[in-house]
Amino acid sequence: MMRLPFFEYHAPRTVEETATILAGAGPGAMLLAGGTDLLPNMKRRHQVPATLIGLRSVNELKKIENTRGLTLGAGLTLTEVVREPRVRDAYTGLWQAAVQVATPHLRNTGTLGGIPPAVGSVPVEPVGEAERSLKPGKPQMVPRLVPKQSPAAPD
Ligand SMILES: Cc1cc2nc3c(=O)[nH]c(=O)nc-3n(C[C@H](O)[C@H](O)[C@H](O)COP(=O)(O)OP(=O)(O)OC[C@H]3O[C@@H](n4cnc5c(N)ncnc54)[C@H](O)[C@@H]3O)c2cc1C
């Protein structure tokens, strides 16, 4: 059986607290959302963060709001995205991509924010001014998304 390596764990409740812990923990820290990608990688020792910062209790990352487009929190699971009528009706490309990721079990756990930008299958891009990265080079923290080459959804 492959075991996880030892790590320090933090469970912040706000984005601000998360940013403070991340800034203080140094380069060995990583954010943990659903863990469907990161935890197997840790078991295989492909990634060995000294510190994990769990995002599950950060409710701010679970918001869905009508804005210029639609603001989807990075902490939403793919199942929550798929079950959102505003996504299904106005962001068909996103809905179709999200519903095809892996299996229902993985979609229940895996989040929008955890999808690696280079390989993720969700065809959305961040709206510029909403960028709110917790870590340099980690733009997937951005909670506001618009579908590629599509007009903004009506409110
Ligand atoms: C069998 C299997 C099939 C899969 N199929 C697909 C697929 O078809 N398409 C696809 O896109 N993916 C697929 N994946 C990959 C993965 O499950 C999904 O991308 C999932 O959405 C990852 O989300 P998570 O919350 O589990 O991320 P985690 O594993 O928690 O994190 C993944 C990475 O994202 C970072 N991260 C997490 N949340 C944030 C955040 N809010 N801000 C910044 N960084 C963050 C973590 O630090 C880590 O580097 C598959 C995985 C498995 C095991």
Ligand as a Chemical Component Dictionary entry (heavy atoms), coordinates in Angstrom:
data_LIG
# 
_chem_comp.id                   LIG 
_chem_comp.type                 NON-POLYMER 
_chem_comp.pdbx_formal_charge   0 
_chem_comp.three_letter_code    LIG 
# 
loop_
_chem_comp_atom.comp_id 
_chem_comp_atom.atom_id 
_chem_comp_atom.alt_atom_id 
_chem_comp_atom.type_symbol 
_chem_comp_atom.charge 
_chem_comp_atom.model_Cartn_x 
_chem_comp_atom.model_Cartn_y 
_chem_comp_atom.model_Cartn_z 
_chem_comp_atom.pdbx_ordinal 
LIG C1  C1  C 0 -9.103  8.877  -12.641 1  
LIG C2  C2  C 0 -8.968  10.377 -12.816 2  
LIG C3  C3  C 0 -9.534  10.980 -13.929 3  
LIG C4  C4  C 0 -9.408  12.360 -14.131 4  
LIG N1  N1  N 0 -9.988  12.911 -15.221 5  
LIG C5  C5  C 0 -9.862  14.244 -15.458 6  
LIG C6  C6  C 0 -10.456 14.853 -16.619 7  
LIG O1  O1  O 0 -11.106 14.169 -17.438 8  
LIG N2  N2  N 0 -10.280 16.184 -16.805 9  
LIG C7  C7  C 0 -9.593  16.962 -15.915 10 
LIG O2  O2  O 0 -9.484  18.172 -16.109 11 
LIG N3  N3  N 0 -9.027  16.413 -14.801 12 
LIG C8  C8  C 0 -9.136  15.086 -14.555 13 
LIG N4  N4  N 0 -8.569  14.529 -13.434 14 
LIG C9  C9  C 0 -7.756  15.386 -12.557 15 
LIG C10 C10 C 0 -8.490  15.919 -11.307 16 
LIG O3  O3  O 0 -9.252  14.935 -10.661 17 
LIG C11 C11 C 0 -9.407  17.083 -11.632 18 
LIG O4  O4  O 0 -8.701  18.041 -12.423 19 
LIG C12 C12 C 0 -9.950  17.769 -10.364 20 
LIG O5  O5  O 0 -10.836 18.819 -10.735 21 
LIG C13 C13 C 0 -8.855  18.304 -9.483  22 
LIG O6  O6  O 0 -9.465  19.022 -8.424  23 
LIG P1  P1  P 0 -9.117  18.756 -6.892  24 
LIG O7  O7  O 0 -9.992  19.685 -6.121  25 
LIG O8  O8  O 0 -9.209  17.307 -6.520  26 
LIG O9  O9  O 0 -7.579  19.224 -6.871  27 
LIG P2  P2  P 0 -6.427  18.855 -5.820  28 
LIG O10 O10 O 0 -5.956  17.468 -6.085  29 
LIG O11 O11 O 0 -6.829  19.199 -4.442  30 
LIG O12 O12 O 0 -5.319  19.909 -6.315  31 
LIG C14 C14 C 0 -4.741  19.812 -7.614  32 
LIG C15 C15 C 0 -3.752  20.987 -7.792  33 
LIG O13 O13 O 0 -4.446  22.242 -7.811  34 
LIG C16 C16 C 0 -3.984  23.087 -6.753  35 
LIG N5  N5  N 0 -5.161  23.786 -6.259  36 
LIG C17 C17 C 0 -6.315  23.238 -5.772  37 
LIG N6  N6  N 0 -7.207  24.197 -5.504  38 
LIG C18 C18 C 0 -6.617  25.372 -5.815  39 
LIG C19 C19 C 0 -7.039  26.730 -5.754  40 
LIG N7  N7  N 0 -8.253  27.063 -5.323  41 
LIG N8  N8  N 0 -6.179  27.674 -6.146  42 
LIG C20 C20 C 0 -4.926  27.350 -6.585  43 
LIG N9  N9  N 0 -4.471  26.096 -6.672  44 
LIG C21 C21 C 0 -5.316  25.113 -6.297  45 
LIG C22 C22 C 0 -3.338  22.158 -5.738  46 
LIG O14 O14 O 0 -2.353  22.820 -4.960  47 
LIG C23 C23 C 0 -2.732  21.098 -6.656  48 
LIG O15 O15 O 0 -1.532  21.576 -7.215  49 
LIG C24 C24 C 0 -8.693  13.157 -13.191 50 
LIG C25 C25 C 0 -8.152  12.544 -12.053 51 
LIG C26 C26 C 0 -8.275  11.179 -11.871 52 
LIG C27 C27 C 0 -7.682  10.541 -10.630 53 
# 
loop_
_chem_comp_bond.comp_id 
_chem_comp_bond.atom_id_1 
_chem_comp_bond.atom_id_2 
_chem_comp_bond.value_order 
_chem_comp_bond.pdbx_ordinal 
LIG C1  C2  SING 1  
LIG C2  C3  SING 2  
LIG C2  C26 DOUB 3  
LIG C3  C4  DOUB 4  
LIG C4  N1  SING 5  
LIG C4  C24 SING 6  
LIG N1  C5  DOUB 7  
LIG C5  C6  SING 8  
LIG C5  C8  SING 9  
LIG C6  O1  DOUB 10 
LIG C6  N2  SING 11 
LIG N2  C7  SING 12 
LIG C7  O2  DOUB 13 
LIG C7  N3  SING 14 
LIG N3  C8  DOUB 15 
LIG C8  N4  SING 16 
LIG N4  C9  SING 17 
LIG N4  C24 SING 18 
LIG C9  C10 SING 19 
LIG C10 O3  SING 20 
LIG C10 C11 SING 21 
LIG C11 O4  SING 22 
LIG C11 C12 SING 23 
LIG C12 O5  SING 24 
LIG C12 C13 SING 25 
LIG C13 O6  SING 26 
LIG O6  P1  SING 27 
LIG P1  O7  DOUB 28 
LIG P1  O8  SING 29 
LIG P1  O9  SING 30 
LIG O9  P2  SING 31 
LIG P2  O10 DOUB 32 
LIG P2  O11 SING 33 
LIG P2  O12 SING 34 
LIG O12 C14 SING 35 
LIG C14 C15 SING 36 
LIG C15 O13 SING 37 
LIG C15 C23 SING 38 
LIG O13 C16 SING 39 
LIG C16 N5  SING 40 
LIG C16 C22 SING 41 
LIG N5  C17 SING 42 
LIG N5  C21 SING 43 
LIG C17 N6  DOUB 44 
LIG N6  C18 SING 45 
LIG C18 C19 SING 46 
LIG C18 C21 DOUB 47 
LIG C19 N7  SING 48 
LIG C19 N8  DOUB 49 
LIG N8  C20 SING 50 
LIG C20 N9  DOUB 51 
LIG N9  C21 SING 52 
LIG C22 O14 SING 53 
LIG C22 C23 SING 54 
LIG C23 O15 SING 55 
LIG C24 C25 DOUB 56 
LIG C25 C26 SING 57 
LIG C26 C27 SING 58 
# 
